[in-house]
Amino acid sequence: MSNSRVLIVDDEADIRELLSLTLQRMGLDTDCAGNEFEATQLMQKCSYDLCLTDMRLPDGDGLQLLEHVSSHYANTPVAVITAYGSAENAVAALKAGAFDYLAKPVSLNQLRAMVLSALKLPRSGQATRSDEKNGGNGGMPLLLGNSPVMQQARRMIDKLARSQAPIHISGESGSGKELAARLMHMKGPRNGAPFVPVNCGAIPENLMESEFFGYRKGAFTGAEQDKNGFFQAANGGTLFLDEVADLPMLMQVKLLRAIQEKRVRKVGSTSEENTDVRVISATHHNLADAVKDGKFRQDLYYRLNVIELKMPALRDMRADIPALAREILGRSATGHDTAKVHGISERAVAALQDYQFPGNVRELENILERAQALCAGDEIDVEDLQLSEAAVCDDAVAAGELSGLPLQEHLDHVEKMAILKALEQTRYNRTAAAKLLGITFRAMRYRMERLGIN
């Protein structure tokens, strides 16, 4: 950090001086500009590790400068200073790619914490601290799969890891929302600080405030000593609010204030304390619908949902199921009695690709763990999976009305028609037809043999 240089852009000389002196006392070199033009001129002459700019400039605004820096100096994070109470400007800046924001009057403690986080961001091609310690992926959990939707999710995670913007992760249960949040934390500048996951639906309503913000000794019966809450535990790191839609209205109000002001008050305390926490939230509910129904505050929704990351359902990445299944089997068999199971048959893989997976990857893990326990040989087969027929090809049932045939015959008929249609569209190229249907060639071949399609 000793050779780090920061560019300060503000049209008020006294604010430039205050910020510059504060950063110089941290051992940083600083340059100052009074407008956007001066800032761009300085950037042509010098490389900066951080740009700190006011949102209002005489010849433009902070968003224009942010766009310029993002386009020409992608490695330089930009933090913006907004007017007091201007939450809309802060959200607009974060959506535009700002690293973080500070509200006037600027808290010097918050400024120092923000600058330290920004300077920890890895440059292009530079490994993160956890990467260096662990030789490669830093022991990080992996989001496996090469389907387009999973590749897009991984690209978004890498991009969002470089920001301090509040992120909302949407997706079905079991689709990997907490894993995505952990990856954003571990790939970002806060990876040396705590990652604190909180299941908002599991906390009794009367304990919400004390669990989130902590309490002072004597604040209530049983409070025999001071205790920190989730915000204090995650200070300097990331607070992951899972199932945030389950928060009661009163707690939503208090959470909104804590996020906006970056300060919390312990139960029983007369003073507030600064917190340096990045908030990532998630839910399997539709938060926009909850706002419409009056169950979730709109202002909190806009603060949490600055940027949304959508985690794909497993049925939208069927081509990844074989690799996922083999990875899960290899991982779970290590060190267990189930190590005798060395693989999974093509028939079983094809059956898994037929399955709808309402519980997504978590359900896949449970199915394979059960199959390992039930498997009599060294390879899992269809019978070991014990898949529910009602959940196989659910979409096929919805594709047409029941025609008086037994359920399995009806499903076979719908599946056969879909395969024949795909074959016709691809001039009977089985590889292309499988791709069109979103399944592997092996799964296609298995289904054609089962359904008697020549």
Beta strands, then each sheet from edge to edge (+ up, - down):
strand 1: 5-9
strand 2: 29-33
strand 3: 50-54
strand 4: 56-57
strand 5: 60-61
strand 6: 78-82
strand 7: 100-103
strand 8: 167-170
strand 9: 195-199
strand 10: 238-242
strand 11: 263-264
strand 12: 273-274
strand 13: 278-283
strand 14: 307-310
strand 15: 343-344
strand 16: 379-380
sheet 1: 2+ 1+ 3+ 6+ 7+
sheet 2: 4+ 5-
sheet 3: 9+ 10+ 13+ 8+ 14+
sheet 4: 11+ 12-
sheet 5: 15+ 16+
end
